[in-house]
Amino acid sequence: MKNKLPKEAYGGVHGKDYVPYITDKSKRGANVSVLIIGIVLATIFAASTAYSGMKSGLTVAAGIPGAIIGSMLIGAFAKSKGILGKNITQGMSSGGESIASGVIYVLPAIILIGSKVTFLEGISVGIAGALFGIGALSLVYNYLIVEEHGKLMYPESMAISETLVASEAGGDAIKFMGIGFFISGIINVLTSSFLNLINNTITFVGSKFYKWKFSTEVNPLLLGIGFIVGLEVSLTMFAGSILANFGITPLIGYFTDLADKNVHSWNDATVLLHQMEVNSIAGSYVKYIGAGMMLCGGIIGAIKLIPTIIVSIKETLKAKSSKDDSKEKSSGEMIILLAGLSIIIVSAFLISQGATMAIVAAIVSIILALLFVIVSGRLAGTIGTSNLPVSGMTIASLVILTLVFVIMGWKGQADNKSLLLFANFMVVAISVAGGYSQSQKVTYVIGGSKKEMQNYFLIASIVGVIVVTGTVMVLSDQLAITGADAPFALPQANLMSTLTSGIMQGNLPWPMIIVGVVMALFLFLLDLPIMTIAIGFYLPISTTSIILVGALIRVFIEKISKDEREKEVKVANGISLSSGLVAGGSIIGLVGIILQVSGVIKPRIPTGFAGGNMMAIILLIILVIATTIPIMSSKVKNNE
């Protein structure tokens, strides 16, 4: 067995001349055991990504963690399927995660506008989006994967491929994921996610003269995300939080103190301006400035995609069908695409307030989804799925669809709910297309079956739709809680609900939205990452500060490494451990909330020392030490 990918995997030959890692075309990677493992992983990553994404506003791509865990499980239960079986499981992991990475942007927004979503509504538009995204992307497979081989680099696909090849020789990744899962599980059981025996939030609030707030949530999940995304993203997000909490909030607080004693907040007649505290200022004013920043960032991101859209469509239209592999030529792409179209058309009449809305909204949604599916697939080849601008594409699509609704006179709450369900179809299609394109590139590089990956990715996506929709419904009561004490930040869903309801009802606080837009334009002119800063501005500083701690641990690990090889090994082990932190925090946290909602456990409010800042500070020190020492202690093996 070869111990590394062929150098041509990175380019140097035309796609049709590339010889993959596995050359035996008769081999297949799937059987019943592989299917079961894939479904289990799709379920885990769908649920954990939904939970962590709604908690932090960030998601972690499942390709590499799925490859690591899948490799272990395939080795234990389906060893004969080897690397091809491992490839199927990483694809199915990505399929479940891709669904969650899209749905959390929109479906919770329906709850935030005061409506309820049924399970049938959620899964019908979700499955339609998954089928449409996979079917539409499959039609341009030859162009993206074969014709552009070596030009579209698919960085995360190549990392996954290298992980799969490395798994054939074994490794420490599973051990470190287990350590991370254990650390995260213990802390989550003790804190608010489960039993709530000890306080895990460090909080300091400024005086009346200068109204500010700093807090840190000691959350292993968020710390793990920080280690994975690195210092640049974490520090940029934290900068947004610093601006919001130590710049904008105190400024607004200064002027609210000067207000007349009888003047109340613009959106709450029970709150007097001169009595507003930090949390009220953030929820009534700063939040909308952040919404304006995210709106502008999304629109600028969509405009910057126009050249990519043009190139994608032009190259797709002139790309010729591959003729060198007749076995893979008829893959059922049109059947999947037509199935997706059929389901969204039928669903349109189920979720709409009339036949006209069903027809108009379905046509607009299908056109927008098709456009951005192609873009998503191409961008996965340049920047990977972790960095896909799903939010920008979703915002652009949603604003266009919202304007159509306003023009047609559909402005009620029921109309807004229908609008968001159509948006759910679009965002699922966009997100799934990126994950599917990435997984098919891995299959091409490794030498697996295109059709096999297509079918199993589709199964995982449907599983993901069911799991994520169910997760949102189980957590609906928690998702409906807003304000500083909300258990879920929901930055993207809050933005979607704010934009759609505000545009449709004409009650957006436009001065604050415009201030946010101007700030975003300022960042754009300085060539700074608008959306990352805007999300930091929008998220609680308790979230961004612990994410930054995770990134700083990574910097520390890199600095103490003696050479590049040692740094590479330790960072890789750190990412594995961090993936375990994310998985453990997501899964244990989700189980805890389900048990709390069902009444099985009744968490108490910690008091005394256990409920104070010092307890949270000690817990933070323990978490940092428990996370750092295993990574520092990892050794470079002679064969690495």
C-alpha positions in Angstrom: 0.0 0.0 0.0 1.3 3.5 -0.9 2.0 5.7 2.1 1.3 9.0 0.5 -0.8 10.7 -2.2 0.7 10.9 -5.7 2.1 14.3 -6.3 -0.3 14.7 -9.3 -3.1 14.9 -6.8 -2.1 18.6 -6.4 -2.0 19.2 -10.2 0.6 19.0 -12.9 -1.6 16.8 -15.2 -5.0 17.2 -16.8 -7.8 15.9 -14.7 -8.7 13.0 -17.1 -5.1 11.8 -16.9 -4.8 11.8 -13.2 -4.1 8.4 -11.6 -5.7 8.2 -8.1 -4.4 6.7 -4.9 -6.6 3.6 -5.4 -6.5 2.4 -9.0 -8.8 -0.6 -8.8 -12.1 0.7 -10.2 -14.0 -2.4 -9.2 -13.5 -1.7 -5.5 -16.3 0.0 -3.5 -16.2 1.6 -0.1 -19.7 0.9 1.2 -21.5 -2.0 2.9 -24.1 -2.1 5.7 -21.5 -1.5 8.4 -20.1 1.6 6.6 -23.7 2.9 6.1 -24.5 2.5 9.8 -21.2 4.2 10.8 -21.9 7.0 8.3 -25.4 7.6 9.6 -24.2 7.7 13.2 -21.5 10.2 12.3 -23.9 12.3 10.2 -26.3 12.4 13.2 -23.6 13.3 15.7 -22.1 16.1 13.5 -25.5 17.5 12.5 -26.7 17.7 16.1 -23.3 19.0 17.5 -22.9 21.6 14.7 -26.4 22.8 15.2 -25.9 23.2 18.9 -22.4 24.8 18.7 -23.4 27.0 15.7 -26.4 28.4 17.5 -24.3 28.9 20.7 -21.3 30.6 19.1 -22.2 31.7 15.6 -19.4 29.6 14.3 -19.3 26.1 12.9 -16.4 23.7 12.4 -16.2 21.7 9.2 -16.6 17.9 9.8 -14.5 16.6 7.0 -11.3 16.0 9.0 -12.9 15.0 12.3 -15.2 12.7 10.3 -12.1 11.2 8.6 -10.4 10.6 11.9 -13.3 9.1 13.8 -14.5 7.2 10.7 -11.1 5.7 10.2 -11.1 4.3 13.7 -14.6 2.9 13.3 -14.0 1.5 9.9 -10.8 -0.2 11.3 -12.9 -1.8 14.0 -16.1 -2.8 12.2 -15.4 -2.7 8.4 -11.7 -3.2 8.0 -12.0 -4.8 4.6 -13.3 -1.6 3.1 -10.2 0.3 4.0 -9.6 3.8 2.8 -12.6 3.8 0.5 -14.9 3.0 3.4 -13.2 5.8 5.4 -13.8 8.2 2.5 -17.6 7.4 2.6 -17.8 8.1 6.3 -16.0 11.4 6.0 -18.4 12.4 3.2 -21.4 11.4 5.3 -20.0 13.4 8.3 -19.7 16.4 6.0 -23.2 15.8 4.7 -24.8 16.0 8.2 -22.6 19.0 9.2 -23.4 20.9 6.0 -27.1 20.8 6.7 -26.6 22.2 10.2 -24.3 24.9 8.9 -27.1 26.2 6.7 -30.3 25.6 8.8 -29.1 27.4 11.9 -28.9 30.6 9.9 -32.7 30.7 9.1 -34.9 28.1 10.8 -34.5 29.6 14.4 -35.4 33.0 12.9 -38.9 31.8 12.6 -39.0 31.2 16.4 -37.5 34.7 16.9 -40.3 36.4 15.0 -42.8 34.8 17.3 -44.0 32.0 15.0 -43.8 28.2 15.2 -42.4 25.8 12.7 -43.7 22.3 12.3 -41.5 19.3 11.8 -43.1 18.6 8.4 -42.4 22.2 7.2 -38.8 22.0 8.4 -37.9 18.7 6.8 -39.8 19.3 3.5 -37.9 22.5 2.6 -34.7 21.1 4.1 -34.8 17.9 2.1 -35.7 19.9 -1.0 -32.7 22.1 -0.5 -30.4 19.1 0.0 -31.6 17.3 -3.1 -31.4 20.5 -5.2 -27.9 21.4 -4.0 -26.5 17.9 -4.7 -28.3 17.5 -8.0 -27.3 21.0 -9.3 -23.7 20.6 -8.2 -23.5 17.1 -9.8 -24.3 18.6 -13.2 -21.1 20.7 -13.0 -19.0 18.0 -11.5 -16.9 17.4 -14.6 -15.9 21.1 -14.8 -15.2 21.7 -11.1 -13.4 18.4 -10.3 -11.9 17.1 -13.5 -11.4 20.0 -15.9 -10.2 22.4 -13.2 -7.9 19.8 -11.5 -4.8 21.6 -10.2 -6.4 25.0 -10.8 -9.1 24.7 -8.2 -6.9 23.5 -5.3 -9.7 22.4 -2.8 -7.4 23.0 0.2 -9.7 21.2 2.7 -10.3 18.3 0.3 -6.5 17.8 0.1 -6.2 17.9 3.9 -8.9 15.3 4.3 -7.2 13.1 1.6 -3.9 13.4 3.4 -5.7 12.5 6.7 -7.2 9.4 5.1 -3.9 8.2 3.7 -2.2 8.9 7.0 -4.9 6.9 8.8 -3.7 3.8 7.0 -0.5 3.9 9.1 -2.3 4.8 12.3 -1.9 8.0 14.5 -2.7 9.8 17.7 -5.7 11.8 16.5 -8.3 9.6 18.1 -6.5 9.6 21.5 -6.5 13.4 21.5 -10.1 13.7 20.4 -11.0 11.4 23.3 -9.1 13.6 25.8 -10.9 16.7 24.5 -14.3 15.0 24.7 -13.6 13.9 28.3 -12.5 17.4 29.4 -15.5 19.0 27.7 -17.9 16.5 29.0 -16.8 16.8 32.7 -17.0 20.6 32.6 -20.4 20.7 30.8 -21.9 18.3 33.3 -20.9 20.5 36.2 -22.0 23.8 34.7 -25.1 25.4 33.3 -25.4 23.0 30.3 -26.3 20.2 32.7 -26.4 20.2 36.5 -25.3 23.9 37.0 -23.4 23.1 40.2 -20.8 25.8 39.6 -20.7 29.1 37.9 -18.8 29.2 34.6 -19.1 32.9 33.7 -16.7 35.6 34.7 -18.6 39.0 34.6 -17.6 42.5 35.3 -19.9 45.5 34.7 -18.9 49.1 34.6 -20.3 52.0 36.7 -23.1 54.3 35.8 -20.6 57.0 34.6 -19.1 54.7 32.0 -21.4 51.8 31.1 -19.3 48.8 29.9 -19.4 45.0 30.3 -16.7 42.3 30.2 -17.4 38.7 30.6 -16.0 35.3 29.7 -17.9 32.0 29.5 -15.7 29.2 30.6 -16.9 26.9 27.8 -14.6 24.1 26.4 -16.6 24.1 23.1 -15.9 27.7 22.4 -12.2 27.4 23.5 -11.9 24.5 21.1 -13.3 26.6 18.3 -10.8 29.3 19.0 -7.9 26.8 18.8 -9.2 25.5 15.4 -9.9 28.9 13.7 -6.6 30.5 15.0 -5.5 33.9 16.2 -6.4 36.0 13.2 -10.1 35.2 13.1 -10.4 35.0 17.0 -8.7 38.4 17.5 -10.7 40.0 14.8 -13.9 38.9 16.3 -12.8 40.0 19.8 -11.9 43.4 18.3 -15.6 43.7 17.2 -16.7 42.9 20.8 -14.2 45.5 22.3 -15.7 48.1 20.0 -19.2 47.2 20.9 -18.7 46.9 24.7 -16.1 49.6 25.4 -16.8 52.1 22.6 -20.4 52.1 21.3 -22.2 51.0 24.5 -20.6 53.6 26.8 -21.2 56.3 24.2 -24.9 55.5 23.9 -25.1 55.1 27.7 -23.7 58.6 28.1 -26.5 60.1 26.0 -29.2 58.0 27.5 -28.2 59.4 30.9 -28.9 62.9 29.6 -32.4 62.0 28.4 -35.6 63.4 29.8 -37.0 61.4 32.7 -40.2 60.5 30.7 -38.6 59.4 27.5 -38.6 55.6 26.9 -36.7 53.2 24.7 -37.8 53.2 21.0 -38.9 49.5 21.2 -40.1 49.1 24.8 -42.4 51.6 26.5 -41.6 50.1 29.9 -37.9 51.0 29.8 -37.0 54.7 30.5 -33.9 55.9 28.6 -32.2 57.4 31.6 -32.5 54.1 33.5 -31.1 51.9 30.8 -28.3 49.6 31.9 -25.6 47.9 29.7 -27.8 44.9 28.7 -30.7 47.1 27.7 -28.5 49.4 25.6 -26.9 46.4 23.9 -30.3 44.8 23.0 -32.1 47.9 22.0 -29.4 49.8 20.2 -26.0 48.2 19.7 -27.6 45.0 18.3 -29.0 47.0 15.4 -25.7 48.7 14.6 -24.3 45.2 14.4 -27.1 44.1 12.1 -26.3 47.0 9.8 -22.7 45.9 9.7 -23.6 42.3 8.9 -26.1 43.4 6.2 -23.5 45.6 4.5 -20.8 43.0 4.8 -23.1 40.4 3.3 -24.1 42.6 0.3 -20.4 43.5 -0.3 -19.5 39.9 -0.2 -22.2 39.0 -2.7 -21.1 41.8 -5.0 -17.5 40.6 -4.8 -18.8 37.2 -5.9 -20.1 38.6 -9.2 -16.9 37.8 -11.2 -16.9 34.3 -9.7 -20.5 33.8 -10.7 -19.8 35.0 -14.3 -16.7 32.7 -14.6 -18.6 29.7 -13.1 -21.5 30.0 -15.4 -19.4 30.7 -18.5 -17.0 27.8 -17.8 -19.8 25.5 -16.9 -21.7 26.1 -20.1 -18.6 25.4 -22.3 -17.3 22.4 -20.2 -17.7 19.1 -22.0 -18.9 16.0 -20.5 -16.3 13.4 -19.5 -16.2 10.4 -21.8 -13.5 8.4 -20.2 -15.6 6.7 -17.5 -18.8 5.3 -18.8 -19.5 3.5 -15.5 -19.7 6.8 -13.7 -21.4 8.8 -16.5 -25.0 8.1 -15.6 -25.2 9.1 -11.9 -28.8 10.1 -11.6 -28.0 13.8 -11.2 -31.1 14.8 -13.1 -33.3 12.5 -11.0 -32.0 14.0 -7.8 -32.3 17.6 -9.1 -35.9 17.0 -10.3 -36.8 15.4 -7.0 -35.5 18.5 -5.2 -37.5 20.7 -7.6 -40.6 18.6 -7.1 -40.4 18.7 -3.3 -39.9 22.5 -3.1 -42.8 23.1 -5.5 -45.1 20.9 -3.5 -43.7 22.4 -0.3 -44.3 25.9 -1.6 -48.0 25.3 -1.5 -47.8 23.8 1.9 -45.9 26.7 3.5 -47.3 29.6 1.5 -50.3 31.8 2.2 -51.8 31.3 -1.3 -51.1 29.9 -4.8 -49.6 33.2 -6.1 -47.1 33.3 -3.3 -46.2 29.6 -3.8 -45.5 30.1 -7.5 -43.7 33.4 -7.3 -41.6 32.6 -4.2 -40.7 29.1 -5.5 -39.5 30.5 -8.9 -37.4 33.3 -7.3 -35.9 30.9 -4.7 -35.0 28.2 -7.3 -33.2 30.8 -9.5 -31.3 32.3 -6.5 -30.4 28.8 -5.2 -29.1 27.6 -8.5 -27.0 30.7 -8.9 -25.3 30.4 -5.5 -25.0 26.6 -5.6 -22.6 26.9 -8.5 -20.7 29.7 -6.7 -20.5 27.7 -3.5 -19.1 24.6 -5.3 -16.4 26.7 -7.0 -15.5 28.6 -3.8 -15.0 25.3 -1.9 -12.3 24.7 -4.5 -10.5 27.9 -3.6 -11.0 28.6 0.1 -12.6 25.4 1.5 -16.0 24.9 3.1 -14.8 26.3 6.5 -14.5 29.7 4.9 -17.5 29.7 2.6 -19.3 33.0 2.7 -22.6 31.3 3.3 -23.9 34.2 5.4 -23.2 36.7 2.6 -24.9 34.6 -0.1 -27.8 34.0 2.2 -28.2 37.6 3.1 -28.1 38.6 -0.5 -30.7 36.0 -1.4 -32.9 36.8 1.5 -32.9 40.6 0.9 -33.9 40.0 -2.8 -36.7 37.6 -1.8 -37.9 39.9 1.0 -38.2 42.8 -1.5 -40.3 40.6 -3.8 -42.6 39.8 -0.9 -42.9 43.5 0.0 -43.6 44.5 -3.7 -46.3 41.8 -3.8 -47.8 43.1 -0.5 -47.0 40.1 1.6 -46.1 41.8 4.9 -47.8 39.9 7.7 -46.2 37.6 10.3 -47.5 34.5 8.5 -45.9 35.8 5.3 -42.6 36.4 7.1 -42.7 32.8 8.3 -43.2 31.6 4.7 -40.4 33.8 3.5 -38.0 32.3 6.0 -39.0 28.8 5.1 -38.1 29.5 1.4 -34.9 31.0 2.7 -34.2 27.7 4.5 -34.4 25.9 1.2 -31.9 28.3 -0.4 -29.4 28.2 2.5 -29.4 24.4 2.7 -28.8 24.1 -1.0 -25.9 26.6 -0.8 -24.3 25.0 2.2 -24.7 21.4 1.0 -23.3 22.3 -2.4 -20.0 23.3 -0.8 -19.7 20.2 1.3 -20.7 17.9 -1.5 -18.2 19.5 -3.9 -15.4 19.1 -1.3 -16.3 15.4 -0.6 -16.4 14.6 -4.3 -13.0 16.0 -4.8 -11.7 13.8 -2.0 -13.3 10.8 -3.8 -11.7 11.8 -7.1 -8.3 12.1 -5.5 -8.5 8.9 -3.5 -10.0 6.9 -6.4 -13.5 6.2 -5.0 -16.8 6.0 -6.9 -18.4 9.3 -7.7 -21.9 7.7 -7.8 -21.3 5.9 -4.4 -20.3 9.2 -2.7 -23.3 10.9 -4.3 -25.7 8.4 -3.0 -24.3 8.2 0.5 -23.8 11.9 0.9 -27.5 12.2 -0.1 -28.5 9.8 2.6 -26.4 11.7 5.2 -28.0 15.0 4.1 -31.5 13.7 4.6 -30.5 12.3 8.0 -29.0 15.8 8.8 -32.2 17.6 7.8 -34.2 15.3 10.2 -31.8 15.6 13.1 -31.2 19.4 12.8 -34.9 20.2 12.4 -35.6 18.0 15.4 -32.9 19.7 17.4 -34.3 23.2 16.6 -37.8 22.0 17.7 -36.5 20.4 20.9 -34.6 23.6 21.8 -37.4 26.0 20.6 -38.2 27.3 24.1 -34.5 28.1 24.8 -34.1 29.7 21.3 -37.1 32.0 22.0 -35.2 33.6 24.9 -33.6 36.8 23.9 -31.4 39.4 25.7 -28.2 39.1 27.6 -29.2 36.0 29.4 -30.2 34.1 26.3 -28.7 30.6 26.3 -28.0 30.8 22.5 -26.5 33.8 20.8 -28.0 33.0 17.3 -26.3 35.9 15.6 -27.2 34.9 12.1 -30.8 33.9 12.9 -31.2 37.2 14.8 -30.0 39.1 11.8 -32.4 37.3 9.5 -35.4 37.8 11.7 -34.5 41.5 12.3 -34.0 42.2 8.6 -37.1 40.4 7.3 -39.5 41.6 9.9 -38.1 45.1 9.9 -38.3 45.5 6.1 -41.7 43.9 5.8 -43.2 45.9 8.7 -41.3 49.1 8.0 -40.1 49.5 11.6 -36.4 49.0 11.4 -34.4 51.6 13.4 -32.8 52.9 10.3 -30.4 55.4 11.9 -28.7 52.5 13.8 -28.8 50.3 10.7 -27.2 53.1 8.6 -24.5 53.7 11.3 -23.7 50.0 11.1 -23.6 50.2 7.3 -21.2 53.2 7.4 -19.0 51.4 9.9 -18.9 48.4 7.6 -18.0 50.6 4.6 -15.2 52.1 6.8 -13.9 48.5 7.4 -14.2 47.7 3.7 -12.1 50.7 2.7 -9.4 49.6 5.1 -9.6 46.1 3.6 -10.6 44.6 7.0 -12.8 41.5 7.3 -16.3 43.0 7.7 -18.3 39.9 8.6 -15.8 38.6 11.2 -15.7 42.0 13.0 -19.5 42.3 12.7 -20.1 38.9 14.2 -17.8 39.8 17.0 -19.7 43.1 17.4 -23.0 41.1 17.5 -22.0 38.2 19.7 -21.7 38.5 23.5 -18.1 39.4 24.6 -18.3 36.3 26.9 -18.3 34.2 23.7 -15.6 36.0 21.7 -13.2 36.3 24.8 -13.1 32.5 25.4 -12.7 31.8 21.7 -9.7 34.2 21.9 -8.3 32.1 24.8 -8.4 29.0 22.6 -6.5 30.8 19.9 -3.9 32.1 22.4 -3.3 28.5 23.5 -2.5 27.6 19.9 -0.1 30.5 19.6 1.6 29.4 22.8 2.0 25.8 21.5 3.5 27.1 18.2 6.0 29.3 20.1 7.3 26.6 22.4 7.8 24.1 19.5 11.4 23.6 18.7 11.1 23.3 14.9 8.5 23.3 12.1 7.9 19.5 12.3 7.3 19.6 16.0 5.0 22.5 15.6 3.0 20.8 12.8 2.6 17.6 14.9 1.5 19.5 18.1 -0.9 21.8 16.3 -2.4 18.8 14.5 -2.9 17.0 17.9 -4.3 20.3 19.3 -6.8 20.5 16.5 -7.8 16.9 17.2 -8.2 17.6 21.0 -10.1 20.8 20.1 -12.4 18.8 17.8 -13.1 16.6 20.9 -13.8 19.7 23.0 -16.4 20.9 20.4 -17.9 17.4 20.0 -18.1 16.8 23.7 -19.5 20.3 24.5 -22.1 20.1 21.8 -23.3 16.5 22.5 -23.2 16.7 26.3 -24.7 20.2 26.2 -27.5 19.1 23.9 -28.3 16.0 26.1 -28.3 18.3 29.2 -30.8 20.7 27.7 -33.1 17.8 26.6 -32.9 16.3 30.1 -33.7 19.8 31.6 -36.6 20.4 29.3 -38.0 16.9 29.9 -37.7 17.5 33.7 -35.4 14.5 34.2 -32.8 16.8 35.9 -33.5 20.1 37.7 -30.4 22.3 37.8 -30.0 24.5 40.8 -28.6 28.0 40.9 -25.1 27.9 42.3 -24.6 30.1 45.4 -21.8 31.3 47.6 -18.3 30.6 46.4 -19.6 28.1 43.7 -21.6 30.9 42.2 -19.1 33.7 42.1 -16.5 35.0 39.7 -13.6 33.4 41.6 -15.1 29.9 41.0 -15.3 30.7 37.2 -11.7 32.0 37.2 -10.5 28.8 38.8 -12.5 26.7 36.3 -10.9 28.7 33.5 -7.4 28.0 34.8 -8.2 24.3 35.1 -9.6 24.2 31.5 -6.5 26.0 30.1 -4.1 23.7 31.9 -6.0 20.5 31.1 -6.1 21.5 27.5 -2.6 22.7 27.1 -0.6 20.0 28.9 -1.6 17.0 26.7 -0.8 19.0 23.6 2.6 20.1 25.0 3.4 16.6 26.0 2.8 15.1 22.5 5.9 13.8 20.8 7.1 13.7 17.2 7.4 10.0 16.2 10.4 8.9 14.1 8.1 7.9 11.2 6.3 11.2 11.1 
